[in-house]
Amino acid sequence: MSVGRILFNIFSVITVLLGLALFFRSNNAYCANVQNAIQVADKNYANIETVSSFTDIVPRSIAVSADSRIFLCCPRGHKIEEPTLVEIKDGKPIPFPDVETNKIDIDHPVQCFISAMAAVVDDSNHLWVLDNGRKGRTLIYGGAKLVGIDLSTNRIFKTILLKNYVLSPDIVLYDLEIDPTRGKAGTALITASGSLAPGTMIVSDLDSGHTMRRLHQHSSVRPDEHSIVFVEGEMVKVRKNNDNQNDWLPGVFGLTVNGERNRLYYSAVASQDIYSVDLNKLCDPDATNKEVENTIRHIDYKVALGTGIECDKQNRIYLSDIEHNAIWRRHPDGQIDIVARSPKLCYSDHLFIANDGYLYVTASQYKHNSRFYFGENERTPPFEVLRIFVNTTSATLCSHTF
């Protein structure tokens, strides 16, 4: 090896080490969280139970009713013939509310589910379903909507279309939360992201159907452009072909309401930052965007990147860790502990605390979908729904006991 080459290699190593030193020096808060993570790395983790597993459907979101009925949203991929909203009965997925509603009808998209992305059970025993309205990556006009199903009758009682003024072809709807205390029938809170529109919130009054966009492309819902997402030790890139590969920098996905039901917690996937915003201002149609933005608070830094976020009655925030197959919990005093770590938590996508004291988790293997593998689906069944006993109830379901 030439002297010039040796010197170049030495210079490269020194440059990398200096870069890492500067990075950690400028991220003291984040480094403190990493230190907390190291301190608890050898503890005994909670037992992870398999609720159900599947070969034909890939659960992304889960909702559990007060009487322990389990519902799964399975966004449609290549297999559009599979149901997109199911109820688990005796371990098997049953199309919900029926088979016909789960059949794609492009000519009548309002009457069917195109692609169910998220669901929540409110205090009135209503299952609210967020239909992403997409067949593959294509947005179907009239397909994006909120659907309310009365669980006492298993019938749809309301459909709220999400109009073009809050959507765009690039925006993908991701997560849903219901705030039952605002509005006559409650208020739906929705996150959405896209490569050209990295983050936005959508707020919809469930009684009137009035819908508005909030925090559109605000820095708190955008990804950190310096972030690099690693899953299973590999950098996640959107790969169309060898000459067309881009870093995957998703904006805001998960959201959750705090124990007092006065603030909304949220975080972009490709960001270490956790934020909150005042719910009164966020849901007030008369509040200006500036007034809403003035209520944003930086809560803390995440230990690792992830999509799922949930909060319990004690204001402990649960965070999925897609980089290390783990679930973390942040306490109100800022302390962080690890709830679970396991290969079973391969891309822990969505978190849901039910009234039975369990934290439910979907492991979607999203990192292995076709977007990241040149159009080839690399997901490997079975796809599991898991749960971990955490002995608490969700902040948004605190009117019920377990």
N, C-alpha and C positions, 0 to 999 in steps of 0.2 A: 504494500500500500504506500502511495506517495506521501511525502511530508505535507504537501498541500491538503491532501484528502484527510490526513490525521488531524491537522489543525482545524479544518472545516468541521469535522465531527466533534472536536472538543468545544468549538465555538457554539455549535448547535445545542450541545448538552447544557452549556452554561446559560444560553439564552432561555431554554425551557425552564431551568431551575430558577432563574431570575423572575420569569413570568409567573411561575407558581408562587414564589415568595410574595410578589406584589399582589397577586390575587387574594391570597389568604390574609395578608396584612390589611387589605381594603374591605374584608368581609368578616370582621371580628365577631359580629352577632351570629353569623352563619356558622363560623368555626366553633363558637361556644356550644351551639346545638349539636354539632358533630361530636364534640367532646362528651356531651351528655349521652349521645348514642353509644360511644365507646364504653362508657362506664356501665351501661346496662346490657352490653352485648352478650354476656355469659349467663344471664338469668334464665330461669325456666319459663318458657313461653306458655301462654294459655293453650288449652287443647282446642284443636281445630276439628270440627265435625263436618262431615259431608251430608248436606241436606238432600241433595239429589244430583244426578249426573246424566248427561245427554250425549248423543252422538250426532243428531241431525239439526239441533238448534244451538245457537250461541247466546246465552243470556248476557245482557249488558246491564240492565237495571232491575232492581227488585223492590217490591213493596209488600209489607205484611200487615194485615188488618188487625184490629183489636181482638178478634176471635181466632187469630192465627192462620187465616187463609193467606196463602203465598201466591203472589202474582209476579210474572217475569216479562220484561220487555226484551224481545230478541230482534234487533234491527235486521232488516232483510239484506242479505248479501247476494251470492250467486243463486241460492235456492229460494226463489221467490214463491215457490209453492208451499213452503213451510209456514206455519202460523207465526205471527209477530207478537201477539199478546196471548199468554197462556196462564192458566191456574194449575198449580201442582196438586194433584190428587193421587194419593197412594203412590207417590214418587214419580208419577207420570204427568207429562205436560198435556193439558186439555185446552184446546182453543177457547178463548174467552172474549166476549160473552157467548160467542157461538162460532161455528165454522164459517158461515157466510160473511160475517163482518171481517174475518181474517183473510178473505180472498181479495186480491187486488182487482179493482174495477176502475181502469183509467178513465172511462167515460163518466163514472159517478164517484169521484174520489172523496166526496164529503160523506158518503154512506158506508165507507169501508176504511180499514186501517191500511195505510200505505207502508209505514215503517214505524212501529212503536219504539220510542227511544227511552222514555222515562215514565214512571208512575208514582203516585203518592195517594195514600188513604187519608182523608181528612177526618175531622172530629165528628162529622155527620154520617160516617160510614159510607162515604162516596169515594170510589176509585177514580182519580183524575189521571188521564193518560195523555202524554205529549206525543203526538204523531209528527214525526220529522218531515213527512210529506215527500220523501225521496225514494225513487226507484233506482237503486245504485247510487250514483252521484247526481242524478238528474232530479231537479225539483219539479214536482207535479203541481200545476196550478190548482188550488183548492184542496190540496192534500195536507198541508201543514195546518194543524188544529189542536185544540184541547177538547177531549171527550170525557164527559162525566158519566159514570156508571153507578147506579144505586145498587149496593151490594145486598140489600134486603130483597131485591127483585131480580138482580142480574140484568137489568135493562138500562140502555142508554137514555139519559133524561136531558142531556144538553150537549151541544156541539158549538164551540167557538172557533171560527175560522181566524187564522193569523194572516192578516192582509199584507199586501206588497209593501205598504209603507213601513212595516217593521221587519220585512224580510228582504233578501236579495239572493240572486242565484248562488252566491258564494257563501252565504251564511248557513251553517249547519246547527240545528237545534240540539242541545245536549242534555241539560239537566232541568229538573222541575222541583219546585217546592211550593207548598200551599200555606199561606198565612190566613188562618180562619178568623183572625181578629180585626181585619181591615176590609171594609166593604160589607154590603148586606149579606152576601153569600161567600165572602172570602176573596182573596186575591192570589193569583198564580204568579210565580216568579220563575223566569226561564233564563238560562244562559245559552249563548250562541257564539260560535267562532267560525272563522274561515281564513284562508290564506291571504285574501285581500282585505278582509275585515276582521282583524284578529280578535275582537271581543266586543260583546254588547250584552246588555240585560233587556229582557222584554217583560213588561208588567201588564197583567190582564185582569180586569175586574170580572169576577165569575158571575155576577148578576147581570150587569149591563153589557158585558162583552167588550167594553172600551179597553183598547190595547195601546200601549205606547212603548217607545224605545228609550232606555236609560243608559247612561255611562258609555255611550257608543264610542268605541276606540279610546276610551280613557286609559291612561297609563296603568291603572290598577287592574284592568281586565286584559291587558296586552301581555304577550310573553316577553321575557327578558331576551333581547336579541343576542346576548352573549352566552346564553344557556346552551348546553349540549345534553340531549336526552340519551341516556344509556339504559338499555334493558338487556339483562342476561349478558352483560359485558360487551355489548355491541352497540355502536352508535346507530340511533334510529334515523333513517333517511327515507324520504319519499322517492322511490326508484321506479321510473318508467322504462328507462333503458340505460345502457352504460354511459351515454352522453347526457342524460337528463336525470340527475340526482340532486335533491335539495334537502337541506336540514329540515327536520320536522320540529316546528316551533309553535305548538298549539297555544291558543289563548285560554280564556276562562272556560272551565268545564263544570266543576262541582260547586254547589252552594248549599248553605244550611242556615236555619234560623237559630238564634241563641236562646238560652233558657228563659229570659225575660220577654222574649218575643218582641224586642224593640230594635234589634240589629240583625243584619244579614251578613254572614261570613262567606268569603269566596276567595278563590285563588286561581291564577292562570296555571296551566299544567307546567309549562316551561318557565317557571319562576319559583324562587324560594320564598316569595313574599305572600303573607296572609293578610287580607284586608277585611274591614267591615264597613257597612254603610247604614245610616239611620233609616229604618223602615218607614217611619212616618213621612219623611221627605221623599223617599224613593217611590212610594205608592200614591203620593198626593199629585193629582193631575195639574194642580195650580202652581206647584213648585217649579222653579226654573231649573235647568240643568246645572247651573252654577250653584244654586242653593243645595242641590243634592250632592254635588261633588265636594262642597265645603264640609259635609258631615263624614267624609271618608276618613277612616283611621287605619294606620298600619299596626297590625296586631303582633306579628312575630315573623320569624323565618322558619321555613320548613327544614326538616332534617334532609329530606330528599324529594325528588319530583314525584308527582302523582296526580290522579284524576279525581279520586273520591274524597269527600269531606263530609263529616257528620258531627252533630253536637248533641250532648245529652243535657238533662235538667241541671246538672251541676256545672254547666258551661265548660266541660271538658271537650276538646276538639279532637276528633279521630281523623287521621290522615292516611290515605293509602300511599304506599311507597312502591312504585312500579320498577324502580331501579334495583331493589334488593329483596323483592317478594316479601314485603313486610307491612304491618299496620302499626302506626305510632299514635300516641295520645298526648296532647298538650293540656296541662292543668292550668287553671286560672292564674296561678302564681308564676307561670312561665316554665315550670319543670316539665320535662318530656320523658316519657317512658315508652317502652315497646310492648305492644299487646300481643303480637304474634309475628313469627317469621317462619316461612316454610316454602318449599318448591311448589306446594299446592296453590300458593298465592301468586301464581304466574300472571302478571299484569292484573292486580286487584283493581277492578274498574270502578265499581259502585259500592257504597256503604249505606246500610240502613239499620238503625237501632229500632227493634220491635218491642212491644209491650211484655214479651216473655223474658226480657233481660238479656237477649242475645244481640250481638252485632252480626248482621248478615252481610256476606261479601260475594260478589260475582267475580270469577276469575276468567276473563274473556279471551286471554291470549291475543289481545288486540295488536300487539307488536308484530304478530305473525300473519296479519292479513295481507291481501294482495297489493295494497298501496305501497308496501315496503319491500316487496319481493317480485318486482318486474311483472306484476299482474297475476302472479301465481299465489293461491291461497296456501299458506304453510301452517295453518292451525291444525292441531292434532287432537282428535277426541280421545277421551271424554272431556266435556266441558262441565265444570262443577259449580254448584251453589254451596257455599260454605257458611258456617256460623261459629262464633266465639262467644262464650258466656262472659259478659262484662258487668252484669248485675246492675243495670240502670235502664232508664227509659228515655226515649227521644224527647228533645226539647219541644218538638212540634206535635207530640202526641201525649203531652204530660197530663191531659185530663183523664187519662185511663191509667189504671194501675196494673201491675203484673203479679 
